[in-house]
């Protein structure tokens, strides 16, 4: 069975309604509620791909950087842009409050959270800066992060350390990424936690290696430490979740962290220039706003949303991205992406001239695969693939690898083609 474009649009336009909590409903700018969702069957992935204008001249394996928009998101952006262009004042005043509320409801349905727990941002970096700058820390308290984290985390924490007097430490969570284990990661973390540790700041999926941290196990271990601490001394687990968000089928309760930050314009296919910051209710008192909010009366999430004028047509279309994923099915998306990544990793592991750095296990990896080709620099590998019509990337870290990202818009045939191109480099 396959789906034509119109049928898929009808389905993807319906997904969030059934996922919202009782009594709430997805509302579009026109105020209409969609019908119940239907999920595509196992051979409908081509119909999902058809919702994107992403050129078919290349095999796209650098999807972690910036999203192409699916049709429902593109059309929502255009609808809001048209309204703002025709009458910016009236369209803004008539729609801003209700559209932001609808975005929060859609995000909450996707996260398994409540709308008031969600702040709206423009990117992962904005979310990290908002969170880490706003943390209330005392001199002598301690921030622990990892050596594997992104520049945005490291710099945000360094600035906070300078201003607060809190100590900042960076620790390795694993030595060999391909051989990383839950026991090694959790053990290294817990050995680093001291009575002064207030913040543990980590990244769910490392763009440097493809390692996915076992966040629930880390949260459980920290919960044992916190059982004997006063609220003001509890260790708070803060997660940059961007490269698991839109890939993994997990709720905030299942992850168990205190704060979660993600851009929504990567794996989720949200409008470019959008993101979210989620906070657990018990941790709300540990952070204060950095930028005054324009969102009043919507709880902590509104207070923590940086104010000012944003790219409104993009922000207001974010609900359609959550809707698109919910209609397709979070669990189905996770299964699909993991299957493509497993195919890629198994193929690379069989090549004698390739070193694979990403763990084979689904529990310790997501949608990123990092590798080396013997005798070739990572940039050479990426350029060679581009010459063969394959877009890949390098990891922008001190130790750089070639990187591919088998994702929802790829097919098994495309992964085979990419593997063949890498095999030819030996």
Secondary structure as the mmCIF struct_conf table of DSSP 4:
data_model
#
loop_
_struct_conf.conf_type_id
_struct_conf.id
_struct_conf.beg_label_comp_id
_struct_conf.beg_label_asym_id
_struct_conf.beg_label_seq_id
_struct_conf.end_label_comp_id
_struct_conf.end_label_asym_id
_struct_conf.end_label_seq_id
HELX_RH_AL_P HELX_RH_AL_P1 UNK A 5 UNK A 12
TURN_TY1_P TURN_TY1_P1 UNK A 13 UNK A 14
HELX_RH_AL_P HELX_RH_AL_P2 UNK A 15 UNK A 19
BEND BEND1 UNK A 20 UNK A 20
HELX_LH_PP_P HELX_LH_PP_P1 UNK A 21 UNK A 21
TURN_TY1_P TURN_TY1_P2 UNK A 22 UNK A 23
TURN_TY1_P TURN_TY1_P3 UNK A 29 UNK A 30
HELX_LH_PP_P HELX_LH_PP_P2 UNK A 32 UNK A 34
TURN_TY1_P TURN_TY1_P4 UNK A 42 UNK A 43
HELX_RH_AL_P HELX_RH_AL_P3 UNK A 45 UNK A 49
TURN_TY1_P TURN_TY1_P5 UNK A 50 UNK A 51
STRN STRN1 UNK A 52 UNK A 52
TURN_TY1_P TURN_TY1_P6 UNK A 56 UNK A 57
BEND BEND2 UNK A 58 UNK A 58
STRN STRN2 UNK A 59 UNK A 60
TURN_TY1_P TURN_TY1_P7 UNK A 63 UNK A 64
BEND BEND3 UNK A 65 UNK A 65
HELX_LH_PP_P HELX_LH_PP_P3 UNK A 67 UNK A 69
STRN STRN3 UNK A 70 UNK A 70
HELX_RH_AL_P HELX_RH_AL_P4 UNK A 71 UNK A 86
HELX_RH_AL_P HELX_RH_AL_P5 UNK A 88 UNK A 111
TURN_TY1_P TURN_TY1_P8 UNK A 112 UNK A 112
BEND BEND4 UNK A 113 UNK A 113
HELX_RH_3T_P HELX_RH_3T_P1 UNK A 115 UNK A 117
STRN STRN4 UNK A 118 UNK A 121
BEND BEND5 UNK A 122 UNK A 123
HELX_RH_AL_P HELX_RH_AL_P6 UNK A 124 UNK A 134
STRN STRN5 UNK A 135 UNK A 135
TURN_TY1_P TURN_TY1_P9 UNK A 139 UNK A 140
STRN STRN6 UNK A 142 UNK A 146
TURN_TY1_P TURN_TY1_P10 UNK A 147 UNK A 148
BEND BEND6 UNK A 149 UNK A 149
HELX_RH_AL_P HELX_RH_AL_P7 UNK A 151 UNK A 164
STRN STRN7 UNK A 167 UNK A 171
BEND BEND7 UNK A 173 UNK A 173
BEND BEND8 UNK A 175 UNK A 176
HELX_RH_3T_P HELX_RH_3T_P2 UNK A 177 UNK A 179
HELX_RH_AL_P HELX_RH_AL_P8 UNK A 182 UNK A 192
TURN_TY1_P TURN_TY1_P11 UNK A 195 UNK A 196
STRN STRN8 UNK A 197 UNK A 203
BEND BEND9 UNK A 204 UNK A 204
STRN STRN9 UNK A 205 UNK A 205
TURN_TY1_P TURN_TY1_P12 UNK A 207 UNK A 209
STRN STRN10 UNK A 211 UNK A 212
HELX_LH_PP_P HELX_LH_PP_P4 UNK A 213 UNK A 213
HELX_RH_AL_P HELX_RH_AL_P9 UNK A 215 UNK A 226
TURN_TY1_P TURN_TY1_P13 UNK A 227 UNK A 228
BEND BEND10 UNK A 229 UNK A 229
HELX_RH_3T_P HELX_RH_3T_P3 UNK A 231 UNK A 233
HELX_LH_PP_P HELX_LH_PP_P5 UNK A 234 UNK A 235
STRN STRN11 UNK A 236 UNK A 240
TURN_TY1_P TURN_TY1_P14 UNK A 242 UNK A 247
BEND BEND11 UNK A 248 UNK A 248
HELX_RH_AL_P HELX_RH_AL_P10 UNK A 252 UNK A 255
BEND BEND12 UNK A 258 UNK A 258
STRN STRN12 UNK A 259 UNK A 263
BEND BEND13 UNK A 264 UNK A 266
TURN_TY1_P TURN_TY1_P15 UNK A 267 UNK A 268
HELX_LH_PP_P HELX_LH_PP_P6 UNK A 270 UNK A 271
TURN_TY1_P TURN_TY1_P16 UNK A 272 UNK A 273
STRN STRN13 UNK A 275 UNK A 279
HELX_RH_3T_P HELX_RH_3T_P4 UNK A 281 UNK A 286
STRN STRN14 UNK A 287 UNK A 287
BEND BEND14 UNK A 290 UNK A 291
BEND BEND15 UNK A 294 UNK A 294
BEND BEND16 UNK A 297 UNK A 298
HELX_RH_AL_P HELX_RH_AL_P11 UNK A 299 UNK A 304
BEND BEND17 UNK A 305 UNK A 305
BEND BEND18 UNK A 308 UNK A 308
HELX_RH_AL_P HELX_RH_AL_P12 UNK A 312 UNK A 315
TURN_TY1_P TURN_TY1_P17 UNK A 316 UNK A 317
HELX_RH_AL_P HELX_RH_AL_P13 UNK A 318 UNK A 328
HELX_RH_AL_P HELX_RH_AL_P14 UNK A 330 UNK A 349
TURN_TY1_P TURN_TY1_P18 UNK A 350 UNK A 350
TURN_TY1_P TURN_TY1_P19 UNK A 352 UNK A 353
STRN STRN15 UNK A 354 UNK A 356
BEND BEND19 UNK A 358 UNK A 358
BEND BEND20 UNK A 360 UNK A 361
HELX_RH_3T_P HELX_RH_3T_P5 UNK A 362 UNK A 364
STRN STRN16 UNK A 365 UNK A 365
BEND BEND21 UNK A 367 UNK A 367
STRN STRN17 UNK A 369 UNK A 373
TURN_TY1_P TURN_TY1_P20 UNK A 374 UNK A 375
STRN STRN18 UNK A 376 UNK A 376
HELX_RH_AL_P HELX_RH_AL_P15 UNK A 378 UNK A 387
TURN_TY1_P TURN_TY1_P21 UNK A 388 UNK A 389
STRN STRN19 UNK A 390 UNK A 391
STRN STRN20 UNK A 393 UNK A 394
BEND BEND22 UNK A 397 UNK A 399
STRN STRN21 UNK A 402 UNK A 404
TURN_TY1_P TURN_TY1_P22 UNK A 408 UNK A 409
HELX_RH_AL_P HELX_RH_AL_P16 UNK A 412 UNK A 423
TURN_TY1_P TURN_TY1_P23 UNK A 424 UNK A 425
#
